[in-house]
Amino acid sequence: MENINLVKHSYKEDCIFLLKDLTDKIQEITIQEKEELIRSGVSYSEMISKESIPSDDIKNIFLNILNRDKRLIAYYVAKISEIIYRQKGNNLVIVSLARAGTPYGILIKRYLKLKYKVDIPHYSISIIRGKGIDANALKYILAENKKADIQFVDGWTGKGSITKELNKSIDIFNNENKTNIDNSLAVISDPAKLCKVCGTREDFGIATCCLNSTVSGLISRTIHNEKYIGKDEFHGAKTLYYLKDEDYSQYFIDKIDNELKKISIKYEDLVLESIDKEYSMKIVNKVRELYDVNNINNIKLSVGESARVLLRRDPRVVLVKNKSDKNIEHILKLAEEKGVKVIEYKDSDYNCISIINER
């Protein structure tokens, strides 16, 4: 990698980001400019909007959720780690989807080092809806790890767009490169019911979904714009140095890592879930009809995806199952800060659904 200018990050160790450094190459635009470009048909991956400094309220909510759920998150990490290590053994290579999957890839690596004294490789790479996985990054990983048995890792599922993109693009990659990469995804929270390996099926308000780069190594969302990325190069990202004083990335890792030592997993916990490929789209179609939404990409299911919408898109409305649910405290605060209407909607297992403006 000596000739590759990789993006810098704030984690101490345990992750290699296979992302080209675009920090000084691409300029941020406003959220409104981004929405106009997306509505005109430009891929969201070709631009980046400026990430704002989290408010004190949101930082406090993040810290409260983390403190409340640290043992639970550690349990989910341990459960996933045990399942995938028993399946793949010492040939396991963790490939997290940047950037929501990155902290969980780090924690799985740490758990396996703690429990089994093995040093499993962990890379974080880009996947983009409509463009697929970064094939150049995958080729690099396979070249560096000849017997690699890859496990993809993310934080959560929403309606399953990225899970489906992953399945599709890995099938294409395998066909074109005569490989046999496992296209499955392991996640902490899988309300979409699309992952056999998950911590929980509950629409769980994971602490990391409260923040963006400041809990993901100070890395921006990934970028693929041919103006900056050559055909043989990795997808890119920026390092958001201006947020370094707000960074909780390593703090989150260390907090959960400390809990991993206290977790005991029972054999009966290691259950593979069944998959329901139709479930999330039934919810999407109900909401689409009820709220007259033209493009289903503008409907985002789950607490995690709704937080993302409130942090970096232009939301029209947020639907929540129960406004009194402590699990969505950060959603209500973000909606209040952005002046977005919140409506109770109980006809779903999802605790939160958001709709992006189409005007």
Secondary structure, DSSP 8 states (H G I E B T S, - for coil): -TT--B---S--SS-EE--EE-TTTS--B-HHHHHHHHHTT--GGG--B------HHHHHHHHHHHHHHHHHHHHHHHHHHHHHHHHHGGGEEEEEETTTTHHHHHHHHHHHHHHH-----EEEE-EETTTEE-HHHHHHHHHH-TT-EEEEEEEE-SSSHHHHHHHHHHHHHHHHHT------EEEEE-TTS--SEEEESS----GGGG-SGGGTTTB---B--TTT--TTS--EE-B-GGGGGG--HHHHHHHHHHHHTT----GGG-------TTHHHHHHHHHHHHHT-S-GGGEEESHHHHHHHHHHS-EEEEEES-TT-GGGHHHHHHHHHHT-EEEE--SSS-SEEEEE---
